[in-house]
Amino acid sequence: MAQAPEFIETIVISTRIRLARNLSAYPFPLTMSDTHAEDIAYLVGEELRKLDEFQRYDIEQLDRQKALFLQEKYLISPALMKSKKGVAFVSADETISVMVNEEDHLREQYIYRGFDLYKAYERISGIDEGLGSALDFAFDEKFGYLTACPSNLGTGMRASVMMFLPGLAWSGELKNFLPDLKAGGLTVRGAFGEGTRAEGYVYQISNERTLGLSEQEILEQMVRMTMTLCDLELRAREEMKGKTEIRDRCLRAYGLLTNCAILSLKEFLTGIADVRLGLTLGYFKTRDQKGFDEFLNDMRPVAFRKSNGLEHASERACDEARAETVCNALPELVRVVGKRIR
């Protein structure tokens, strides 16, 4: 697809394509033996090695902090973390991950920063074709790719878009729009997928129907719905701009984040969401959008502990370090429009 319009960059955070596959010669993960699981992980690893450079992570051998770190980056799922047979293969640039022995034998995914469903699909399809040429995927002429859960039958593909939707959340229009999404075979979840809550106005929009539609039809449907949501979000943001209480909330959030000695994770997430909102509404400006995005990534709880040597520190110590970090970094990245930051 052509380059996404600039306004979409303030709404769409990332794009992901995930493919579910199973090997025809083995039982589904729920009933397979440890030997089967080891065989599958070995076979997949050998074929991936021929396609690109991948790092292997055996979930049972990872300490919890490392596993949570991978989950924060959306490279593994909460379900894989619970699998004693689980293995993840992650590309060197951390855009591709292949989860082995989760709900299905393989969950292949590509994550693209920004909005380009077709690019994401093209990239992961190359990996899928490479694996499929050497491994016999379970496939039925009538039902398509066979999966452990019937909801993934057919293409086995889930296309998802992570979106920042403060306007629709504020107006309540997103809740009103849910029936239309569901009728179109789409769903809204939290940032980490099924069973998770939305935090900081961030929502994951994805297709639920995989049977009876082609990959192209799913992609086209997702593009249309994403553009519709972007249009609605922009309208909602325009309505927010004239609300003094919204500006006040954003300014108060900025004031708290830049003037505190103790900052809990919950306070940070709530406050930084309103700072992001203030940026989109023009109450704040940033000198470095890329730097601000990197700052947000670095402030994820496990990443923050890891980068600051706080892996074994108490929550109180983390809260104090978080306050100091945010107080120092945020004024360098974001300024209030019309007000001088001392």
N, C-alpha and C positions, 0 to 999 in steps of 0.2 A: 504494500500500500504506500501511497505518497506520504511524505513527512507529515506528522501530526501537526495541526495548528498549534500555535504557541500557547493559546489559552488552556489547552488540554494539559500542558505540563504542570499547571497549578491544581489539577484535579486528579489525573491518573498518576499513580506512584510507580506501578510496575505491572507487567503482563506475564502470565505464566501459562504454559501448555504442559499438561501431564497426560501420559499414556499408560494405561494399565495393560499388562501382558502376562501370560502364563505359558509355561512350557508343557507341551502336550504329553511328554513322557513321565510327568511327575504329578502326584496328587496336589490339590490346592494346599496352601500353607497351613490351614487349620488342621489338616489330617496327615500331613507329611512327617516323616521322621527327621531326626537330627542329621542323619546321613544324607537324606535327600536335600536338606537345606544347605549343607556344606557343598554338595555336588553342584547345586544351582549357582551358589555364590562363586565357586571356582570357574564354572563355565562362562558365566557372565563377565567375570573379571578378565579372563583370558581374551574374550572377544573385544571388550572395551579397550584393552591395552593396544589392540591393533588400530583402533580408531582415533584415540587421543590420549592425553596424559591424565590419569585419574589417581586420586588418593583413596585407598581403601580404609574404611572405618568399621570395625566389628563392634556393634553396639554393646554387647555383653562385656567387652573388655574396656570400654570407655568409662572414665569417671563421669559422674553426673554433670559436673560443670562443663565439661567438653561437649557432652551430648546436648545440653541446653544451649550452648554457644552455637552449635550447628543448627539447632531448631530456630533460634533467634534470626538466623540468616535465611530461614525457610528452605534449608538444604535437606533436612529430614523432618518427618512428621511426628506428632505426638504418638501416633500408633506405632511407628517404627521404634521409638524409644522404649516401648513396652515389650517389644519382641526380643526374646532371648536368642532367636535365630537370625535377627536382623543384621544386615550389612548395608553400608552406603558407599557408593563410589562417587566421588566429587571431582569435577574437572579443576584444572589448575587455576582458572579464572573464576571459579565458584559460580558459574552461570548454569551449569548442568549438574544434576545429581541423578543417580540411578539407585533407587532404594530396592533392596532385594529381601524377599521373605517378610514383607509387610502383610497387608490383606491379600495381595496377589504376589506372584513370584517376582514381578518387576513393576516398579512405578518409575517411569522415566519422565523427567521434567526439565524444562528450560525456563529460566527467569530472565526477563528483559527489563531493564530500568527504563520506564517510559511506556508509551503506548504503541505497540506494533505486533498485533496478533499473528499476522502472516509471517513476519520474520521469526517469531518464536516458534511457530509451527514448522517452518522450513528447517530450522536448526535442529529441533529434536527429532524431526522425521529422518534426518540424515543418520542420527544415532540409531533410531528404531530400525531403519532399513539395513544398517550394518549388522545389528544384532539378529534381525530376522533372517538374513541371508545365511547365517551359520546355525541359528537355533530354531527349532521347530515350534512356533507359537501355536497355542490351541486356538483353532479357528473353525467356525461352522459356516457353511454357505448361506444358511438362513439367518442365523443370529449374529454373525460376525465374530469378533474376538470374544472368547469365553472368559468370564471373570468370576471371582468368588462371590461378588455381590451382583445380583441381576440388574441393578441400576446402572452398572458400567458396561453391560452387554452392548455389542454393536461396534462402534468405533473405539470404545474404551478410552475416549478422549474427554478430558475436562479442560476447558479454556476458562481462565479467570483473569479478572482485572482488579487490581487493588486501587481503590478510589478514596480521595479525601473529600468528604461530603458534608461540611459543616452547615451549609445553607439548607440542604434538604433535611438534615437532622433538626435544625432549629425551627424550620417552618412546619415540620411534621409531614411534609409531602412525601418523604421516602416511605414512611409507614403506609401512607395512602396508595403508594405506587406498587407496593408488594404484590397485591393480587394480579396486576398486569404482568409483573415479572414471572410469577408462578404460572400464570396461564400460558406464557411463552416458553415454559420449560426451563426457566432460570431461577436462581436462588440468591439470597444475600446472607453472608456469614460474617463472622469476625475475622480479623487479620490472619489467624492461624487455622482457619477452616472450620469444618463441622464441629459444633459443640462449643465454639469459643465466642466470646462477646466482642463487640466492636469497642475499641478504645481510641480516644482522640479523634473521633469522627472518621475513622478509617474503616472501610467496609470492603469485603471481597465479593464481587459479582461473578457468578459462574453458571455454566449450563448444567442442568440436571439430566436432561435427555441425551442419551448417547445411542439409543436404538432407533432405527428408522430414519436417521439423518446422516448425511455424509459429513466428512470433516469440513468440506468447503461450506456447507449449509450452516454448520455450527459456528464457524468463524464469521460468516456474514451476519448471522443473527446477533452474535456478541458485539460486532462492530456497530450495528444499528442501535442496539440497546445502550452501549457505552456512549455513543454520540447523543442519544436522547437524554440520558442522565446528565451528561455534561451541559447540555442546553438548559435543563431544568435547574441544575446547580448554579449556573451563571445568573439566571433570573432571580433565584433565591438570594444570592449574594448581593445583587443590586438592591433588593428590598432591605437587606440588613444594613447597608451603608448609611442610611438615614437614621438609624436607631442609636440614640445616645447611650442606652444601656449596654449595647453591644460594644461600642467603643470603650466605655468605662470598664467593661469586663476584660477586654484585651489589655488595656493599660494597667489595670490592677494585676493581671497575671504577670505582665512584664515587670512591674514594680516588685512583686513578691519574689520572682525568680532572680532578680538582680540585687536583692537586698535581704538576704537571709543567711543564717548560720547553720540551720538544720533544714534539710530538704528531703522529704520522703519520696519514694518512687511514685506513689499515687499523686502527690502534690505536683511533682515534676510533669507527669504525663498530662494531668489536667491543665496545668499552666502553659506548657509548651504547645498544646493543641490550640489554646486561645491566642498564643503568639503567632502561630502559623495562620490562624484565621485573620489576625490583624494584618499580616503581610498580604494576604489575598485581598483584603478590603482597602489597603492603602494607608492604614494607620501607622504602619512601620515600613521601613525599607531595609534591604540587605545589600551590603557591598559585595557579597560573595555567596550566591545561591548554592553553588556546589559545596562550598565550605560549610554552609548551614546544614545541608543534607548529610554531609559526613559527620558533623557534630551530632545530629539526631541518631545516626547509626552507632556512633561511639558511646552514646548515653544509654543504649539498651542495657538492662541490668547485668547480664553475664559479661557482655563486652566491657562494660565499665569496670566491673570488679577485676577482670583479667588485665586490662590495660593499665590499671592503677595499683596492681599488686595487692588487691583486697580479696583474693579468693577465699580466705578463711577469716575475714574480718567480720565483726558484728554488724547488724543492721544499723545501729547507731553510728558506728564509724563510717559506714557507707553513706549515710544521710549527711554527715558533716562534710565528707569529701565531695559528695555530689553538689552540695550548696556552694562550696568554694570553687569548684570547677565551673559551674553555671554562672556564678557571679562574675568570674573572670572572663569567660569565653563569650557569653551572650552579647554584652555591650559591644564587643569587637565585631560581631557578625550582624547585629540588628540594631537599628536606631529608630527612635520615635520621630515621626514626621512632625515638624513644627516645634519640637522641643529639643533643648540641648541636653545631652547626656554627660553628666559630670564624671 
